[in-house]
């Protein structure tokens, strides 16, 4: 089997692959919200309740991608939700690339400063790299444009602002507790990078 078949349209949009990705992303999303359970409980108890949607960043990113897969699986059935589809697809790309890279970077930054790596960290590294990769791989099947990409970018910048203004950013490894300012700068820069990556991937897809 030629390796090129693995990223061909026929293979990636086959019912088997779409269903496999949908189930794995759905399960990963559920696990992600469970992972954030303690932080969600603390936010609910000690912060304004409206901050809750801004807490679980990575699982919400994978939720966007999971919903985006539904639009690929049932295009005719969901055709009347075209505008919603483009926004969700743009959010899926920007947030998946951002938080996929962010989580891996934070894990290794913590390890570099002495935080021990455990098996859950390696699991998170693999799953978050997959988040970023699959989002960019599927851009050519998505229908979002520049405007919806900017809307997704604005939401992600808002999420950054809320996270670091109200202190509801994802919990960091202990070794990084004194580097929150640096993490904030990196996070905002990564949002800009993710928007740019989404736009470049979109333009490249339109040329093929």
C-alpha positions in Angstrom: 0.0 0.0 0.0 1.4 3.4 -0.9 2.0 5.7 2.0 0.3 8.6 0.1 -3.0 6.7 0.4 -3.0 7.3 4.2 -3.6 11.0 3.7 -5.7 10.8 0.5 -9.2 12.1 0.4 -10.6 8.6 -0.3 -9.0 7.2 2.8 -9.5 10.1 5.3 -13.1 10.6 4.3 -14.0 7.0 4.2 -16.8 6.0 6.6 -14.6 3.8 8.6 -11.9 6.5 9.3 -14.5 9.2 10.0 -16.3 7.0 12.5 -13.1 5.8 14.1 -11.9 9.4 14.5 -15.4 10.5 15.7 -15.5 7.8 18.4 -11.9 8.4 19.5 -12.3 12.1 19.7 -15.6 11.9 21.5 -14.1 9.5 24.1 -11.0 11.8 24.4 -13.3 14.8 24.9 -15.2 13.1 27.7 -12.0 12.0 29.3 -10.7 15.6 29.0 -13.7 17.1 30.8 -13.2 14.4 33.5 -9.6 15.4 33.7 -10.6 19.0 34.4 -13.1 17.9 37.0 -11.2 19.2 40.0 -10.5 22.6 38.4 -14.1 22.9 37.3 -15.3 22.2 40.9 -12.9 24.8 42.3 -14.0 27.4 39.7 -17.7 26.7 40.5 -17.1 27.1 44.2 -14.7 30.1 44.2 -15.2 32.1 41.0 -18.1 33.6 39.1 -20.1 30.8 37.5 -19.9 32.4 34.0 -16.2 31.5 33.9 -16.9 27.8 33.7 -16.9 27.6 29.9 -13.5 29.1 29.8 -11.8 26.5 32.0 -11.6 23.2 30.0 -9.6 24.4 27.0 -8.3 21.2 25.4 -11.5 19.1 25.7 -13.5 21.9 24.2 -11.1 22.1 21.3 -11.5 18.3 20.7 -15.3 18.8 21.1 -15.2 21.3 18.2 -13.3 18.8 16.0 -15.7 16.0 17.0 -18.6 18.1 15.9 -16.8 19.1 12.7 -16.5 15.4 11.9 -20.3 15.1 12.1 -20.6 17.7 9.3 -18.3 15.6 7.1 -20.2 12.4 8.0 -23.7 13.8 7.4 -23.3 16.7 4.9 -26.8 16.5 3.5 -28.6 16.0 6.8 -26.8 19.0 8.3 -26.6 21.2 5.2 -29.0 23.8 6.7 -26.4 24.5 9.4 -23.7 25.6 7.0 -22.9 28.9 8.8 -22.6 27.1 12.1 -20.4 24.4 10.4 -17.9 27.0 9.1 -17.5 28.6 12.6 -17.1 25.2 14.3 -14.6 24.1 11.7 -12.5 27.3 12.2 -12.7 26.9 16.0 -11.7 23.2 15.6 -8.6 24.1 13.7 -7.4 27.1 15.7 -8.1 25.6 19.1 -6.8 22.1 18.3 -3.5 23.4 16.9 -3.1 25.8 19.8 -3.9 23.5 22.7 -2.3 20.5 21.1 1.0 22.4 20.9 0.4 24.2 24.2 -0.1 21.1 26.3 3.0 19.3 24.9 5.1 22.5 25.4 3.9 22.9 29.0 4.6 19.3 29.9 8.1 19.4 28.6 8.8 22.8 30.0 7.7 21.5 33.4 9.9 18.5 33.0 12.9 20.7 32.0 12.5 22.5 35.3 12.3 19.3 37.3 8.7 18.2 37.3 8.7 14.4 36.9 7.2 12.9 33.8 4.8 10.1 34.4 2.9 7.8 32.0 -0.1 10.1 31.9 2.2 12.8 30.6 3.3 10.7 27.7 -0.4 9.8 27.0 -1.2 13.5 27.0 1.7 14.3 24.7 0.6 11.7 22.1 -3.1 12.7 22.3 -2.4 16.4 22.0 0.0 16.0 19.1 -2.7 14.0 17.4 -5.2 16.9 18.0 -3.0 19.4 16.2 -2.1 17.0 13.4 -5.6 15.8 12.6 -7.0 19.4 12.6 -4.4 20.5 10.0 -4.8 17.3 8.0 -8.6 17.8 7.6 -8.5 21.5 6.7 -8.8 20.6 3.0 -12.2 19.1 3.7 -13.5 22.0 5.8 -15.4 25.0 4.4 -14.5 27.8 6.7 -13.1 31.1 5.3 -11.2 34.1 6.4 -14.1 35.7 8.3 -15.0 32.6 10.3 -11.3 32.0 11.0 -11.0 35.6 12.4 -14.1 34.9 14.6 -12.5 31.7 15.9 -9.3 33.7 16.6 -11.2 36.4 18.4 -12.9 33.7 20.6 -9.5 32.1 21.4 -7.9 35.5 22.3 -10.9 36.2 24.5 -10.3 32.8 26.2 -6.6 33.8 26.8 -7.7 37.1 28.3 -10.2 35.4 30.6 -7.8 32.7 31.6 -5.0 35.0 32.7 -7.1 37.9 33.9 -9.2 35.8 36.3 -6.7 33.1 37.0 -8.7 30.2 35.4 -5.9 29.1 33.1 -5.2 25.3 33.0 -3.4 24.1 36.0 0.4 24.1 35.4 3.1 21.7 36.6 4.4 22.8 40.0 7.7 23.7 38.5 6.0 26.4 36.4 4.0 28.1 39.2 6.5 31.0 39.2 6.5 31.3 35.4 2.8 32.2 34.8 3.7 35.5 33.1 6.0 33.7 30.6 3.3 31.1 30.0 0.7 33.8 29.4 3.0 35.4 26.7 3.6 32.0 25.1 -0.1 31.2 25.1 -1.1 34.5 23.4 1.7 34.1 20.9 0.5 30.5 20.2 -3.0 31.8 19.5 -1.5 34.1 16.8 0.5 31.2 15.4 -2.6 28.9 15.3 -4.7 31.5 13.5 -1.9 31.9 10.9 -1.5 28.1 10.6 -5.2 27.8 10.0 -5.1 30.5 7.3 -2.1 29.1 5.6 -3.6 25.6 5.6 -6.8 26.9 4.2 -5.1 28.8 1.4 -3.0 25.7 0.5 -6.1 23.5 0.5 -7.9 25.9 -2.0 -4.9 25.5 -4.4 -5.2 21.7 -4.5 
